[in-house]
Amino acid sequence: MKRVLGERIAGDLVASGVSAVASSPEEMRRDRRANLHILFLLAVILAPLAYRHWSTGEWLPAAAALVLSAVFVANLWMILRRRSGFLSPPTVLLLTIPLVILSVMFGQEYSLFWMYPLMVAVPSILRTGAGMWLGAPCLMVVIPAVFLEFETGMALIMLVSMIHTLLVSWWLMRAVNQQSSRYRNLVIHDALTGAKNRRHFEEELASAFSLWQRHKRISALIMLDVDHFKAVNDELGHAAGDEVLKALVALIQERIRGADTVFRYGGEEFAILLPETTVSRALVLANELRDRVKTSHMLPERRVTISLGVCDPSVAESADDWLRQADAALYRAKAAGRDRAQQVASLVQLPEPLGDALPIWR
Ligand SMILES: Nc1nc2c(ncn2[C@@H]2O[C@H](COP(=O)(O)OP(=O)(O)OP(=O)(O)O)[C@@H](O)[C@H]2O)c(=O)[nH]1
């Protein structure tokens, strides 16, 4: 249980390293704004805390709060100037919590009021259930101080309201998370087939291309198109055409590895992006898919076939060019009679057996 909890908190801390989860510029801007607010909040908590300790002659906690507050302000300044700070929000949070608790232990009972913004900040920064797992022990640590410093009625009110603050903040954060993952799914998926959509494809293709450019990490792109799909629609109706598209995506998804992705590029054209895969291995997969589609009896009335084009980024000058070349290979396959796969020969030779050893499906 402990390990699972530790892993969850660690996972959430990593995930809440914000820039790691934010992918679109809009998400990054939103996270930056949220970071600024939270960092400002935590910096503000520490300044009056330092003042109170200083005014009662407790130099050590006063100095610690002052130094930390100054560090947080510098971090804020860096984020404003350079868009990223030297401390992540979880680190800032993990530095603030012990200081507030220590301040209470040092006899500054009014520091307990800073537990309220902290109970808001913990779920907001950690974003998931781990916020609760970190917030709850913090409250437990301060319970003795609450009952020691305040009369029982007041202590109970404070405790219940702190728990309430933590629960409401966690509940709100959970609702926000659920909504955003629902929206993200809608934004990146094609509603009919469940494949990822073209917009997401363009992002993923660009990132696969920059992995190739910067680190020479190879990927293969397969473009595929259903042959004579118009005839399917015309003869059997649009609904039958839709069923073919859904069955095709299901067949591809069943075959490819977890790391690979199938996208609906448009109409009856699809793309499959295969990380760490050579063109020759992708061609083997393309032919296997072609074979499986042909023998799958998706429609009892007529045989469905596909044509495919395979290409890696070594031959391309940009992500767009990569797509253009894979598409050109696909249309060569169409022109050569359909129900076949064509490749663009790669310009790189991976050392064998590495090239061969790369798995192409699960
Ligand atoms: N059922 C269905 N049909 C679609 C969908 N999107 C596009 N189409 C149809 O797909 C057909 C594509 O036809 P064409 O571009 O002529 O291609 P094709 O008949 O497959 O011919 P080739 O690609 O040359 O083999 C058109 O009739 C479109 O209406 C969809 O979501 N559902």
Residues whose N, C-alpha, C, O or C-beta is under 5 A from the ligand:
A	BS01	LIG	V226 D227 H228 F229 K230 A231 N233 H238 G241 D242 G267 E268
